[in-house]
Amino acid sequence: MGLHARIDTAVTRAIARGRAGPAPARLSEALDYACTPGGARIRPTILLSVAMACGDDRPGLSDAAAAALELIHCASLVHDDLPCFDDAALRRGKPSVHRAYSQPLAVLAGDSLIVLAFDVLARASGDAPDRAIQLVSLLARQTGMPHGICAGQGWESEDQIDLSAYHRSKTGALFIAATQMGAVAAGQEAEPWYELGARIGEAFQVADDLRDALYDESALGKPAGQDDLHGRPNAVTQLGVHGAVSRLKDILSGAIASIPACPGEAQLAQMVTMYADRLTPSADIVRARA
């Protein structure tokens, strides 16, 4: 089974568990709506890629970790789109959850997905309890305060923004979770994998800033120009388009160099290179919009 099939199967099973039994029908539908179709599933793909590079001797636990991470990501998107934050009408090319199901159900759907993520890890703990406990801790750390994605959203309400902390929390946190959880699921130490996740997260943040500035809504599948609209700090404002592209390339080079020694090191380097090609805007688009 390929990586995307493993992830989709694990997420589908988790959502089915969250919808089992007598349950509010519309909230139940909203859980599935928020997670399917699943987009690129980048974070769980990185997690499984790291697990495989480290031996993947507990694939059931790796799959649970991948599903839990994706559920947290999907929950964050549901909440990010709410009127109190981005007020986004579209997500992944379809109406955002609050537009499709109402604001109260969107709040509840996001909350339910967060709880479900930790339930998935708890249910998988029998395979390797010591690893599962570490996975719960890692995911909680990168989801909440003071350094997780909740903190990232919180920085936007501050008068004085620590740009490095903001980017590390808002985007980098779940990529750090991806690399560290992949390693732990395969029985390896988490700490050596921090830098790779942080660098990939920073690269995706810069790439997201570039996409927001260079692409339109039809290309993004969500509203464009949100950084300018909401006055957010971003790489394009700080460095200009060409400077942001140069910064992106430097970060990705550093990410490849930071991969810890492991049996699948070469394959991981190929994966990061593949994402580098996907993330970097074409010269034509840069010339047209710069």
Residue, then its C-alpha position, 0 to 999 in steps of 0.5 A: m500500500g502506498l503512502h497516500a493510501r495508508i494515510d487515507t485509510a487511517v484517516t477514514r477509519a478515524i473519522a468513521r470512529g468519530r461518527a459511530g453510534p447515535a450522533p448529531a447528523r450534521l456535526s457527523e457530516a461536518l467531520d467528514y467534510a472537513c477532512t475529505p477530499g484530503g488535499a496533498r496530505i503533506r504532513p502525514t506523508i512526511l511523517l510516514s516517510v521519516a518512519m519508513a526511513c527509520g525502519d517503520d517496525r510498527p506500521g500500525l502505530s505510524d499510521a495512527a500517528a499520521a492520521a492523528l496529525e492530519l486530523i489536527h491539521c484539518a481542525s486548524l483549517v476549520h478554525d482558521d477559516l472562521p469569521c473571527f479569524d480569516d473569514a474564508a469562504l473557500r477551502r480546498g476548492k469548496p465552501s469552508v465548513h462554517r459556510a457549509y454547516s454554520q459557525p457553531l458546527a464549525v467550532l464543534a467540528g474543529d474541537s471534535l477533530i482535535v479530541l479524535a486525534f488524541d483518541v486515535l493515538a490512545r487506541a494505538s498504544g497497545d502496539a508500543p505504549d512507550r512510543a504512543i505516550q511520546l507521540v501524544s506528548l509531541l502532538a500536544r506540544q505542537t498543537g497548543m501553547p506555548h509553541g504550537i499552532c494555537a500560539g501561532q494564531g494567538w500571535e496575530s492578536e499581539d501588538q508586538i509580534d515576534l516574527s520568528a516565534y510566529h512562523r515557527s508556531k503557525t506553520g512550523a509546529l506541525f512539520i516539527a511534529a511530522t518529523q519527530m513523530g515519524a521517528v518516534a513511531a519507528g523507535q528512534e529519538a525525537e530530538p535529532w529530527y527537530e531541525l528538519g521539521a523546523r526547516i521544512g516548516e519555515a520553507f512552507q511558510v515562505a512558500d505560502d507567503l509567496r503563493d498568497a501574493l502571486y496566485d489568485e483564488s482559482a489557483l489556490g482553492k482558497p481566498a488570495g491576498q489574505d496577508d495584505l488584507h489582514g496585515r500579517p507579517n510575511a516574507v514577501t512584505q519583508l524581503g520582496v518577491h525575489g528575496a523571498v524566493s531566494r530565502l526559500k531556496d536557502i531554507l530547503s538546501g539547509a533542510i536537506a543538509s539537516i537530515p539525520a543519519c538513517p537507513g533511508e537518508a537518501q530517499l528522504a533527501q529525494m522527498v525534500t528535493m521533490y517538495a522544493d521543486r513544487l514549492t518554488p514558484s516558476a520564473d514566469i510567475v515571478r516575472a509576471r507578478a513581481 
